Amino acid sequence: MRRVIVDPRRPLVAALEEAAQVIRGGGVVAMPTDTLYGLAVDPFRVDAVAQVFAVKGRSAERALPLVAADVEQVIEWIGPLPALARRLAAQFWPGPLTLIVHAPAALASGVTGGTGTVGVRVPAHEVARALCRASGMPLTATSANVSGASPSSSPDDVERTLGDRIDLLIDAGLTLGGPPSTIVDVTAFLPRCVRAGAIAWEEIDACVRSA
């Protein structure tokens, strides 16, 4: 595993391009997000997605969340967002809000876990967004840990536990940690809270009602 140290506020383009090349080649990259470290692969490659499950030692029934550079990248690769999703994205992205939307057919089946939907967000972390931008697509962002172990905000923990299983680690220092992203299903007319998290449901509800 190669470890690349970057400034979390102004990451070097060359370092991110190296990581993007690994991802485009089907490799697995550990990256920082605004909550914890995650595992980034090309979600449209079946072999890369299978490798994520192998790294984590996790069965493929559970879906993988995605992160993107911005809302435009989400629309380009995942598809047009319904009005409800656009409203929530405008209010809470970049930030810890994952929106469950209908998945495009091109996504590797392991990403959706057979649900036909996918969770995506724009994280409030410059490195994660810049890596999506350098890769030219949204990326997986499942937590960088062995299944059953606690997710980590430390690149040292990632190297210690997964260093022999991944291709590259982007070390931007400790991430903020804290609660995971709030997950909201926006595939129906009304939003549905799938997982409570960093953004309180009252804030989500207030945003929806303000329309």
C-alpha positions as CSV (number, residue, x, y, z in Angstrom):
1,M,0.0,0.0,0.0
2,R,1.2,3.5,-0.8
3,R,0.5,6.3,1.6
4,V,0.2,9.8,0.2
5,I,0.0,12.8,2.7
6,V,-2.0,15.8,1.5
7,D,-3.2,19.1,3.0
8,P,-6.8,18.7,3.9
9,R,-7.6,22.2,2.7
10,R,-5.4,22.4,-0.4
11,P,-4.6,18.9,-1.6
12,L,-2.0,18.6,-4.4
13,V,-3.5,17.9,-7.7
14,A,-0.7,15.4,-8.5
15,A,-1.5,13.3,-5.4
16,L,-5.2,13.2,-6.2
17,E,-4.5,12.3,-9.8
18,E,-2.3,9.4,-8.7
19,A,-5.2,8.2,-6.5
20,A,-7.7,8.7,-9.4
21,Q,-5.5,6.5,-11.6
22,V,-5.6,3.8,-9.1
23,I,-9.4,4.0,-8.9
24,R,-9.8,4.1,-12.7
25,G,-7.7,0.9,-12.8
26,G,-10.0,-0.9,-10.5
27,G,-8.0,-0.3,-7.3
28,V,-9.1,0.6,-3.8
29,V,-8.2,3.9,-2.2
30,A,-8.8,5.0,1.4
31,M,-9.8,8.6,1.6
32,P,-10.9,11.1,4.3
33,T,-14.4,12.5,4.4
34,D,-16.1,15.1,6.6
35,T,-16.9,12.3,9.1
36,L,-14.6,9.3,8.9
37,Y,-12.2,7.6,6.4
38,G,-13.9,5.7,3.6
39,L,-13.0,3.2,0.8
40,A,-13.2,4.7,-2.7
41,V,-13.6,2.7,-5.8
42,D,-15.3,3.1,-9.2
43,P,-18.9,2.2,-8.5
44,F,-19.5,1.3,-12.1
45,R,-16.9,-1.5,-12.1
46,V,-18.2,-4.8,-10.9
47,D,-14.6,-6.1,-10.1
48,A,-13.8,-2.9,-8.1
49,V,-17.0,-3.1,-6.0
50,A,-16.4,-6.8,-5.3
51,Q,-12.9,-5.8,-4.1
52,V,-14.4,-3.4,-1.5
53,F,-16.5,-6.2,0.0
54,A,-13.4,-8.4,0.0
55,V,-11.3,-5.7,1.8
56,K,-14.0,-5.3,4.4
57,G,-14.8,-9.0,4.7
58,R,-18.5,-8.1,4.3
59,S,-21.2,-9.9,2.4
60,A,-22.6,-8.2,-0.7
61,E,-26.2,-7.8,0.5
62,R,-25.6,-4.4,2.0
63,A,-25.6,-1.4,-0.3
64,L,-22.6,1.0,-0.6
65,P,-23.0,4.7,-0.2
66,L,-21.5,7.1,-2.8
67,V,-20.0,10.6,-2.6
68,A,-19.7,13.1,-5.4
69,A,-17.8,16.4,-6.2
70,D,-21.0,18.4,-6.5
71,V,-24.7,18.2,-7.4
72,E,-23.8,18.5,-11.1
73,Q,-21.7,15.3,-10.9
74,V,-24.6,13.5,-9.2
75,I,-27.0,14.5,-11.9
76,E,-24.5,13.6,-14.7
77,W,-23.8,10.1,-13.4
78,I,-26.8,9.1,-11.2
79,G,-29.6,11.0,-13.0
80,P,-31.9,14.0,-12.6
81,L,-32.9,14.6,-9.0
82,P,-36.6,15.0,-8.0
83,A,-37.6,18.4,-6.7
84,L,-37.5,17.1,-3.1
85,A,-33.9,16.0,-3.5
86,R,-32.9,19.2,-5.1
87,R,-34.3,21.2,-2.3
88,L,-32.5,19.2,0.4
89,A,-29.3,19.2,-1.6
90,A,-29.4,22.9,-1.9
91,Q,-29.8,23.3,1.8
92,F,-27.5,20.6,3.2
93,W,-24.8,19.9,0.6
94,P,-21.9,19.9,1.0
95,G,-22.6,18.1,4.3
96,P,-23.6,14.9,6.1
97,L,-26.8,14.2,4.4
98,T,-27.2,11.1,2.2
99,L,-30.1,11.0,-0.2
100,I,-31.5,7.7,-1.3
101,V,-32.4,8.0,-5.0
102,H,-33.2,5.6,-7.9
103,A,-30.0,4.0,-9.1
104,P,-29.0,4.1,-12.8
105,A,-28.7,0.7,-14.5
106,A,-25.0,1.3,-15.2
107,L,-24.1,1.1,-11.5
108,A,-22.5,-2.2,-10.4
109,S,-25.2,-4.3,-8.8
110,G,-23.2,-4.6,-5.6
111,V,-23.6,-0.9,-5.0
112,T,-27.3,-1.1,-4.7
113,G,-27.5,-4.3,-2.7
114,G,-30.4,-5.3,-4.9
115,T,-32.6,-2.4,-3.8
116,G,-32.6,-0.5,-7.1
117,T,-31.7,2.6,-5.2
118,V,-28.4,4.2,-4.1
119,G,-27.4,6.7,-1.4
120,V,-25.3,9.7,-2.4
121,R,-24.1,12.9,-0.9
122,V,-21.6,15.7,-1.5
123,P,-19.3,15.7,1.6
124,A,-18.0,18.8,3.3
125,H,-14.4,17.7,2.8
126,E,-12.2,19.2,0.1
127,V,-10.1,16.1,-0.4
128,A,-13.1,13.8,-0.9
129,R,-14.7,16.2,-3.4
130,A,-11.5,16.8,-5.2
131,L,-10.9,13.0,-5.6
132,C,-14.3,12.6,-7.1
133,R,-13.5,15.5,-9.4
134,A,-10.1,14.0,-10.4
135,S,-11.7,10.6,-11.0
136,G,-14.5,12.2,-13.1
137,M,-17.3,10.3,-11.3
138,P,-18.9,9.7,-7.9
139,L,-17.1,7.2,-5.7
140,T,-18.0,4.6,-3.1
141,A,-17.4,5.9,0.5
142,T,-18.2,2.9,2.7
143,S,-16.3,3.2,6.0
144,A,-12.6,2.1,5.9
145,N,-12.7,-0.7,8.4
146,V,-13.1,-4.5,8.6
147,S,-16.7,-5.5,8.9
148,G,-17.7,-5.6,12.6
149,A,-14.9,-3.2,13.7
150,S,-15.4,0.4,14.5
151,P,-15.0,3.0,11.7
152,S,-12.0,5.3,12.2
153,S,-11.1,9.0,11.8
154,S,-7.4,8.1,11.9
155,P,-5.3,7.3,8.8
156,D,-2.9,5.4,11.2
157,D,-5.8,3.1,12.1
158,V,-6.7,2.6,8.4
159,E,-3.1,1.6,7.6
160,R,-2.8,-0.7,10.6
161,T,-6.0,-2.6,9.9
162,L,-6.3,-2.4,6.1
163,G,-2.8,-1.6,4.8
164,D,-2.2,-5.0,3.3
165,R,-5.7,-5.0,1.6
166,I,-5.8,-1.6,-0.2
167,D,-3.8,0.1,-2.9
168,L,-3.4,3.6,-1.6
169,L,-4.2,5.7,1.4
170,I,-4.8,9.4,1.2
171,D,-3.6,10.8,4.5
172,A,-5.1,14.2,5.3
173,G,-4.8,13.7,9.1
174,L,-7.6,13.1,11.5
175,T,-11.1,13.7,10.3
176,L,-13.8,15.2,12.4
177,G,-15.5,12.0,13.3
178,G,-18.8,12.4,15.1
179,P,-22.2,11.1,14.0
180,P,-22.6,9.5,10.6
181,S,-24.5,11.2,7.8
182,T,-28.3,11.3,8.1
183,I,-29.9,9.1,5.4
184,V,-33.1,10.2,3.8
185,D,-35.1,8.3,1.2
186,V,-36.4,10.8,-1.4
187,T,-37.7,8.2,-4.0
188,A,-41.3,8.9,-2.9
189,F,-43.4,12.1,-2.6
190,L,-42.6,12.5,1.1
191,P,-39.1,12.0,2.6
192,R,-38.4,9.1,4.9
193,C,-35.7,9.0,7.5
194,V,-33.7,5.8,7.0
195,R,-30.9,6.6,9.6
196,A,-30.7,9.4,12.1
197,G,-27.3,11.1,12.0
198,A,-25.5,14.4,12.0
199,I,-28.4,16.4,10.7
200,A,-31.5,16.3,12.9
201,W,-34.8,15.2,11.3
202,E,-36.4,18.4,12.5
203,E,-34.0,20.3,10.2
204,I,-34.9,18.1,7.3
205,D,-38.6,18.4,8.0
206,A,-38.4,22.2,8.3
207,C,-36.6,22.4,4.9
208,V,-39.3,20.3,3.2
209,R,-42.1,22.3,4.8
210,S,-40.6,25.6,3.8
211,A,-41.1,24.9,0.1
